[in-house]
Amino acid sequence: MQRIVIIGSTGSGKSTLGRTLAAKFGVPHTEMDTLHWLPGWIERDDATFRELVDAFTAQSAWVIDGNYSVARDLVWPRADTLIWLDYSFPRTAWQLLRRTRRRVFDGERCCNGNEESLARSLGRDSILLWLLKTYWRNRRNYPKALAQHPHLNPLIFRSPADTAAWLSGVGR
């Protein structure tokens, strides 16, 4: 495991696991969200985003997290391990609600210093709506996408407890 991509629905804990694994293995980590979003919630254009993803994944070892299909053709072929946090909808929604509360009410920042507001969390760009739009689509599409990359070592975790149990044995 030298090049790890972590996927899962928004709020599943991809970035948290990514930081943990990168620290454990002593390799660079990035969130695709950080490469995609500029300050002020401005989206980076696809070409520049892909250049940044390309440069990061050209390294010999790394951990990257995110679900951006526009860069999947760069990331998945270069990865040797794919971790899918395939948690239940209620679990993922609960984690996302907790994270959103921290970001809205405690001022926790994300991707390039961006802040979530109550208005943004409840508006048309709501991360909560994004979960509703993408959760079942991801669960339907990821197995098909994985089948196209037989070189990957897929690790699929159905709960945070499964992830923690696996993580406790990694690097021993």
N, C-alpha and C positions, 0 to 999 in steps of 0.2 A: 504494500500500500504506500505508494509514493505520490500518486496524483488522484485525488479524491474529489468527486462532485457530490454534493448533497442536494437532494430535491425533496419536495413536499409542499403541501398547501401553505399559503400564507399563515403565519402564526404557529406553525408546527415546531419551530425551534431550530431551523436550519442554521442560522447564523450563530446561535449559542453553541451548537454542536461543532460547527466549523472552527470557531475560536478555540474551543477545548481541544479538538484534534490537532490543530496547527501548533498549539503550545506543547502538546504531548509529543509530537513528532519533530518539533523544531523546524517547521516549514512555513512558508508564507501562506497567508489566508486573505481572501477578499470575498466580499459580498457582491454579487452581480448588481444588486440595488445601488450600491455605492458607485459602481461604474456607470450605471444608467441614469441616475438622478443627480442633477446639478443642484446647488443651493437654490432655494425658492421653489422647489418642486418643478424645475424645468427639466424636461426630458432631453437627454443627449440624443443626437441623431444616430440612426442605426449604424451607419458606416464608422463613425468615431467609436461608438460602443463596441462594435466588433473588433476594431483595432486594439482597444484596451484589453478586451477579453483574449484576443490572439496573443498579445505581448505577455499577459500574465500566465497563460497556459503554455507558453513556449518554454517556461522554466522546467527544470528537471523534476522538481517536487513541489506540490502545492495542495491546498484545500480551497475549493470554491463552492459557494452555495448560491442557488437560485434556479429559477424555472424558465429563463428566457429562451423561447424556442428560436428566436432570431440568431442565437449564438450556439445552439445545441450542436450544430455541425462542426464547431471549433472545439467545444469542450468534451463532449462524450467520446469522440475517437481518441483523444489524448489521455483521457482518464484511464486508470486501471481498476478503480473501485467506484461504484455508485452506491450511495446510501439514500434510501427512500424512507422518509419519515411518514409512513402511511397510517397515521393515527385516525381514530374515529372522528366523525364530524363533531359530535358534542365536545370531545376532548380538544380538538383543534380550535373550535369556536371559543371555548372557555379560555384557552391560552391566549388567543388573539384579543379577547375582551380585556383580560388582565394587562396585556402589553399596551393596548390602546389606552386604558385608564392611566397607566404610568406615563405614557407619552403626552396625553392631553393634560392631566392634572398635576403631574410631578415635573413636567418639562423635560422628560427624557428625550434626547434627540436621536435622530437616525440619519442614515445615508447623507453624508456631507453636511451635517448640521441642520437638516430639515426638521421642522417641528410639525407635529400633528395638532390640529385644533379640534374643538368640539364640532364646529361647523364643517370642517373637512371630514371628520369621522362620520358625520350624519348626512353629508351631501352626496352628490352624484359621483364624486371621486372617493367615496368611502371604502376603506380597506375591508370593512365588514361586508359590504356589498360584493367586493372583489372575491372574498371567500365564497360567498353564495354562488357567484358566477363560475368559479373555477374548480371548486372542490371535486365535484363528481366528474367533470370533464378530465381532470388530471388522473383520477383513479381509473377512468376508462382508457385514456391515451397512453399512460406511462408503460403498461405492459407491452403494448404494440411497439413503442419506441425502444424499449429494452431489447426486444427480440431482434431488432436491427443492429444491435451492438453485442454480439456474442463474446467478444473479448473482455467485456466488463465483468468484474466480480460484483454482482448485486447483493447488497445487504438490505433487507426490507424489514423495518421495525414497525410493529403494530401498536406499540405503546411506549411512553417514556420509560417505564420499568424495563422493557426489553432493551431499549437503547442503553440505559444505565448499566444493565447487567453485562452487555457486550463491551461497553466502554471500560468497565472495571477490569476486564481481562486483556485489553489492548496494550501492547507495548511491554508486556511482561516477558 
